[in-house]
Amino acid sequence: MNMKIMKCAIKGILWGFILHTIFSLILSLRINTGEFYTVLPALVKDYKNELCATIIQICAFAWLAFFVEIANYLSKRLILREKWQMLGYIILLTLGQLPMAIIYHWNEQIILGIFSYIIISSIITGILYVADWKRLKEDIDEIRRATEILDKEKIK
C-alpha cells in the first residue's frame, strides 16, 4: 500500500509541473505582451526575485497536485464510512491549497480567498469525477464485450 501511495505522490508532483506549465502559458496569453511569464508578476514583486518566485509557484502547484492525487487514491481505495471519506478528501484538498493561500495572500481578502478555495476545489472534484466516470464507462463496455464473446461461445 505504501508503494502505491508513493507512486500516486510522484504522479501528483509530475501533474503539478504540467499544470504549472499550462498555467504559465495561459498567463502569458492573458497578459498578451508577447513574452512567456513563468510566474505571476505580483509574486515577483512580493519576493523581489523572479527565480525565487518561480520556484515557489512551481512548488505550490506540485504540492497541490500531490495532495489531489493522494486524496483521489484514498477516496477510491479505503473502505471507510462515506462521511469519513468525504472529510478526508476535503482535508487533503485543503492541505493542498494552503501554500496557494499563503503565497497569493488569500488572508488579506477573505471573500476572494473563500471563493478561490471553493472554485479550485470544485474544478478539481469535477475533473476527477469526469475522469473516473470515463474509466468506469470503459470498464463497463469491456465487460459487455467480454460477456458477448462468452454468449457467442455458448451458442456454438
C-alpha positions as CSV (number, residue, x, y, z in Angstrom):
1,M,0.0,0.0,0.0
2,N,2.8,2.4,0.8
3,M,4.4,1.9,-2.7
4,K,1.0,2.7,-4.3
5,I,0.7,5.9,-2.2
6,M,4.3,6.8,-3.2
7,K,3.5,6.1,-6.9
8,C,0.4,8.4,-6.6
9,A,2.5,11.1,-4.9
10,I,5.1,11.1,-7.6
11,K,2.4,11.1,-10.3
12,G,0.8,14.0,-8.5
13,I,4.1,16.0,-8.4
14,L,4.5,15.4,-12.1
15,W,1.0,16.6,-12.7
16,G,1.8,19.7,-10.7
17,F,4.7,20.6,-13.1
18,I,2.4,20.0,-16.1
19,L,-0.3,22.2,-14.5
20,H,2.3,24.9,-13.8
21,T,3.4,24.9,-17.4
22,I,-0.3,25.2,-18.6
23,F,-0.9,28.0,-16.1
24,S,2.2,29.8,-17.3
25,L,1.0,29.5,-21.0
26,I,-2.5,30.8,-20.1
27,L,-0.9,33.6,-18.0
28,S,1.3,34.6,-20.9
29,L,-1.5,34.6,-23.3
30,R,-3.7,36.6,-20.9
31,I,-1.1,39.3,-20.3
32,N,-0.5,39.4,-24.1
33,T,2.8,41.2,-24.3
34,G,4.5,38.5,-26.4
35,E,6.7,37.3,-23.5
36,F,6.5,34.0,-21.6
37,Y,5.7,34.5,-18.0
38,T,6.6,31.6,-15.7
39,V,5.2,33.3,-12.6
40,L,2.7,35.9,-11.7
41,P,4.2,39.4,-11.9
42,A,2.7,40.1,-8.4
43,L,4.7,37.3,-6.9
44,V,7.9,38.7,-8.5
45,K,7.1,42.0,-6.9
46,D,6.4,40.3,-3.5
47,Y,9.6,38.2,-3.4
48,K,11.8,40.7,-5.4
49,N,13.3,37.9,-7.3
50,E,11.8,36.2,-10.4
51,L,13.7,32.9,-9.9
52,C,12.6,32.6,-6.2
53,A,9.0,33.4,-7.1
54,T,9.0,30.9,-9.9
55,I,10.3,28.1,-7.7
56,I,7.8,29.0,-5.0
57,Q,4.9,28.9,-7.5
58,I,6.1,25.6,-9.0
59,C,6.3,24.1,-5.6
60,A,2.8,25.3,-4.8
61,F,1.4,23.6,-7.9
62,A,3.3,20.4,-7.2
63,W,2.1,20.5,-3.6
64,L,-1.5,20.9,-4.7
65,A,-1.3,18.1,-7.3
66,F,0.4,15.9,-4.8
67,F,-2.4,16.2,-2.3
68,V,-5.1,15.9,-5.0
69,E,-3.6,12.6,-6.3
70,I,-3.4,11.2,-2.7
71,A,-7.0,12.4,-2.0
72,N,-8.2,10.7,-5.2
73,Y,-6.4,7.5,-4.4
74,L,-7.6,7.3,-0.8
75,S,-11.2,8.2,-1.7
76,K,-11.3,5.3,-4.1
77,R,-9.4,2.7,-2.1
78,L,-10.2,2.9,1.5
79,I,-13.2,1.2,3.0
80,L,-14.5,3.8,5.4
81,R,-17.8,5.3,6.2
82,E,-18.9,7.7,3.5
83,K,-18.7,10.8,5.8
84,W,-15.1,9.9,6.8
85,Q,-14.0,9.5,3.2
86,M,-15.6,12.9,2.3
87,L,-14.0,14.5,5.3
88,G,-10.6,13.1,4.4
89,Y,-11.0,14.2,0.8
90,I,-11.9,17.8,1.9
91,I,-9.0,17.9,4.4
92,L,-6.5,16.7,1.8
93,L,-7.7,19.3,-0.7
94,T,-7.5,22.0,1.9
95,L,-3.9,21.0,2.8
96,G,-3.1,21.0,-0.9
97,Q,-4.3,24.6,-1.2
98,L,-2.5,26.0,1.9
99,P,0.6,27.1,0.0
100,M,-1.5,28.8,-2.6
101,A,-3.5,30.6,0.1
102,I,-0.2,31.9,1.7
103,I,1.6,33.0,-1.5
104,Y,-1.5,34.5,-3.1
105,H,-2.4,36.4,0.1
106,W,-5.9,34.9,0.5
107,N,-5.9,36.1,4.1
108,E,-5.9,39.8,3.0
109,Q,-9.0,39.4,1.0
110,I,-11.1,36.7,2.9
111,I,-14.0,36.7,0.5
112,L,-11.7,36.3,-2.5
113,G,-9.9,33.5,-0.7
114,I,-13.0,31.6,0.2
115,F,-14.3,31.8,-3.4
116,S,-10.9,30.8,-4.8
117,Y,-10.9,27.8,-2.5
118,I,-14.4,26.8,-3.5
119,I,-13.8,27.3,-7.2
120,I,-10.5,25.4,-7.2
121,S,-11.9,22.6,-5.1
122,S,-15.0,22.3,-7.4
123,I,-12.8,22.3,-10.6
124,I,-10.6,19.6,-9.1
125,T,-13.5,17.5,-8.0
126,G,-15.3,17.9,-11.3
127,I,-12.2,16.8,-13.3
128,L,-11.7,13.8,-11.1
129,Y,-15.4,12.9,-11.4
130,V,-15.4,13.1,-15.2
131,A,-12.1,11.1,-15.4
132,D,-13.4,8.4,-13.1
133,W,-16.8,8.3,-14.9
134,K,-15.0,7.8,-18.3
135,R,-12.8,5.0,-16.8
136,L,-15.9,3.3,-15.3
137,K,-17.7,3.6,-18.7
138,E,-14.7,2.0,-20.5
139,D,-14.7,-0.8,-17.9
140,I,-18.4,-1.4,-18.4
141,D,-18.0,-1.5,-22.2
142,E,-15.1,-4.0,-21.8
143,I,-17.3,-6.2,-19.6
144,R,-20.1,-6.1,-22.1
145,R,-17.8,-7.1,-24.9
146,A,-16.5,-10.0,-22.8
147,T,-20.0,-11.2,-22.0
148,E,-21.0,-11.0,-25.7
149,I,-18.0,-13.2,-26.6
150,L,-18.9,-15.7,-23.9
151,D,-22.5,-15.7,-25.1
152,K,-21.4,-16.4,-28.7
153,E,-19.2,-19.3,-27.5
154,K,-22.1,-20.8,-25.6
155,I,-24.3,-20.7,-28.6
156,K,-21.8,-22.6,-30.7
